[in-house]
Amino acid sequence: MFGRMGTAVLGVSVVVLALAAGLVTHVTYEQMVNPSRRAQAQAHLYDCIAFRFQADAQADFDQDRTDHYGLDEDGSKEKTSSKCSK
């Protein structure tokens, strides 16, 4: 059905589509693993109101020092904010 030129174009098209699919998959995976922005629903998942005591906020902060929820206002990575004290 295809001549030699048609087969070559088809082969190149398949390779280009496979590379494009791989690139899209890689970018999607990276955004899932390391999102550049938090999802809107997660923006205020935890704040000081969510914890009864400062020690509870500290325990949560100690599990994940990246401080996604802004519990460490001064950025010291040592203790949670005094605003969580009750």
C-alpha positions in Angstrom: 0.0 0.0 0.0 2.7 2.5 1.0 5.8 2.9 -1.1 9.2 3.1 0.6 8.7 6.8 1.3 5.3 6.2 2.9 6.7 3.5 5.2 9.6 5.8 6.3 7.2 8.6 7.0 4.9 6.3 9.0 7.9 5.0 11.0 9.2 8.5 11.8 5.6 9.6 12.8 5.4 6.6 15.2 8.7 7.5 16.8 7.8 11.2 17.1 4.5 10.3 18.7 6.2 7.8 21.1 8.7 10.5 22.2 6.0 13.1 22.7 4.0 10.6 24.8 7.1 9.9 26.9 7.7 13.6 27.4 4.1 14.3 28.4 4.2 11.3 30.8 7.5 12.5 32.4 6.2 16.1 32.9 2.9 14.8 34.4 4.8 12.5 36.7 7.1 15.3 37.9 4.1 17.6 38.6 2.4 14.8 40.6 5.5 14.1 42.7 6.8 17.7 43.1 4.0 20.0 42.4 4.9 23.6 41.7 1.7 24.8 43.5 -0.4 23.1 46.2 -3.8 22.0 45.2 -6.5 24.5 46.2 -8.1 21.9 48.6 -4.8 21.4 50.4 -3.9 25.1 50.8 -5.1 25.3 54.4 -5.3 21.7 55.4 -3.5 22.4 58.7 -3.1 25.6 60.6 -2.9 26.3 64.2 -6.7 26.0 64.6 -6.4 22.4 63.5 -4.3 21.5 66.6 -5.5 21.6 70.1 -2.1 22.3 71.6 1.3 23.6 70.3 2.8 20.2 71.1 0.4 18.6 68.6 1.4 21.1 65.9 5.1 20.4 66.8 4.6 16.6 66.4 3.0 17.1 63.0 5.8 19.5 62.0 8.5 17.0 63.2 7.1 14.4 60.8 7.6 16.6 57.8 10.1 19.5 58.1 9.2 20.9 54.7 6.5 22.9 56.5 3.8 22.9 53.7 1.3 24.4 56.1 3.3 27.3 57.4 3.5 26.2 61.0 7.1 27.5 61.3 6.7 31.2 60.7 10.3 32.1 61.3 11.7 29.4 59.1 14.0 28.1 61.8 12.9 24.4 61.2 13.2 24.0 65.0 9.8 24.6 66.4 6.4 25.6 65.3 5.1 29.1 65.6 4.1 30.6 69.0 0.8 31.5 67.4 -0.1 27.8 67.8 0.2 28.1 71.6 -3.0 27.7 73.5 
